[in-house]
Amino acid sequence: MWWLLALAIQEVTAQKYFTKTGLTEFKASVAAFEPIEAKNNSTSAILNTANGQVASLLFVKAFRFKVALMEEHFNENYMDSDKYPKASFKGKIAGFDFQKLTNQARVFPLNGTLTIRGKSKAIATKVHIRKVDNKVVVVSSFWVKPADFGIKIPSIVRKKIAKSIEIKTHYELIKR
């Protein structure tokens, strides 16, 4: 009887793909000013292949900028990273069918909730998914406004930071 339980547990866990090294990046640049962009290569993400549910989590302080002073201002003045160390996303990929994935990317609608600085916002976007060898590659892009998450931009730099910020993700998930 115990082997039946072990088999059931194995089937459930076999339906999940994950990463701890996903790439999340953002661009908040305005033309004619110094680029404001950063990358985070340590996003954790999981995909339940049975139902298309996805979740991701990142530590805000893991974003890396080309200019150290920008990174410091980002964490201290805008994101308040000590008080809000994590950002997360939970959602569902509509019409997802793991069995139909190939090495050619398929586009699916993705709906979920993005939480930054303790504030949540509904996100609707498209996600590109393909299967490469033993990995599931998930790529998306969407736009957010700092004000939606209580991020205040001081008037002295307001013209240098975009009103809408592009967030891009690239996750290579392996079977858990």
N, C-alpha and C positions, 0 to 999 in steps of 0.2 A: 504494500500500500504506500510506503514512503517513496518508492520510486515513481509512482504516479504524481505525487505532489512535486517531486523534483523535476519531472518532465514538464508539468504545467508551469512551474516557475521559469524553467529554461525557455519555453515558448514565449512567455511574456517578455523576458529580458531580451530575447533575440529580435524583438520588434523595435528596439531602440538603437538609434545611432547618435553618437555624441562627439564633441571635441572640447578641449580645454585651451586650444590655441587658435581659436577663430579670430579673424580680422574684422574689426569694426573701425571705421574711420569717418571723420566729418570734415566738411569744408564750410567755413563761414566767411569766406573772402569777399571783398568788394573790389571791383576793378580800380586800378590806380593806387591801391594801397598794398602794404605788405601782406602776403598770403597768410590766412589764418586757417590752419589745418593741422590735424593730429591723427595718429594711428594708435590702436590698442590691439596688440597681438595675443592677448590672453583672455579673450572672451570665451566663456563656457556656454555651450549650446547643446540642446538635445532635441531629437525628432522622434516621435512615436510613429513608426511606419504603418501601424495598424489603423490609426485614426487621423493622421495629419496634424496632431497637436505639436507645437513647438514652444520652446522656452529658451531664453538666453539671459546671461547674467555677466556683468563686467564690473571691475573696480575702476572707478573714475580716475583715480590717481595713476592708473596704468597707461593713460593716453600720453603719447610722446610727441612733442613739438620740435621743430627745427631750432626754435629760439627758446632757450631756457626761461627767460623772463616771461614769455607768453604762457608757458606751462605753469609757472608759479601764479600768475594772475588768474589763469583759468581755474586752478584748484582753490585758491584763497578768495578771490573776489567774485567769481561767477558761479561756480559749482558748489562752493562750500563743502569740499570733499571730506573734511573731517566729520562734519555733521551728517552728510549724505554720501557715504563711501561707495554705494552701489547704484547701478542703473539696471533695469530689467525689462524684458519683453516676454509676454505670454500671448499665444495666439493659435490660430488654426488655419491650415492650408485647405481651402475649399477644393473639392473634387480630387484630392490627392489619391493616387493609386500606385503604391510602391512597385507592383508587378509590371507596370507599364513604363518604368524608367529605363532609359538607355543612355548611351554616351552623348546623345543630342539633347540639349537642354529643352525642357518643357516649361511653359509659363503657367503659373497658377495664381489665383487671387489669395492674398494673405490678409487676414483681419485679426487684430489683437489689441493689446494694451501696452503702451510704453510707459514706464515709470521712471522719472528722473527727479531728483531732489524731493522725493516723497509725494510728487504730484503725478497723476495718471492721465493719459490721453489716448483716445481710440486712434488706431492707425489702420489705414486700408491701403494696400500697395500690391504690387505683383512680385512674385518670387520666381527665379529661374532655378530649376533643379535638374540635375543629371547624375547618372551613376557612372563612375570611372573606376574600373577595377573593383576593389572592395570598399570604395568610398562613395558617399552621397555628397555631392557638391551643391551647396545652397547659396545663391547670390541674390541680394535685394538692394534696393535704394528707395529712400523716401525723404520727405522734407518735414521739418518741424520748426516752430517758432519759439525762441527763448522765453517769451512772455507766457506761453502756455505752461511752462514749468516754474514760473516765479523767478526767472533769471532776469535781473535788472541790469541793463547796459547803461553805464554812466554817460551823460550827455557829451562829455569830452571825447569819447571814442565811438559814439553811436554811429557816426557816418563811416567808420572803418570796419564795422561788423555787419554782416548781412542780416536782413530782417528774417529771412528763412534760411535754415541751415540744412545742408544735404548730409544725410547719414547713409553710408554704404556698408554692407556686410558681405563677407565672403567666408563661408564655413565649409571645411572639408571634414565630414563626419565619418567616423568608423563605427562598426558594429560593437555594441557594448556587451 
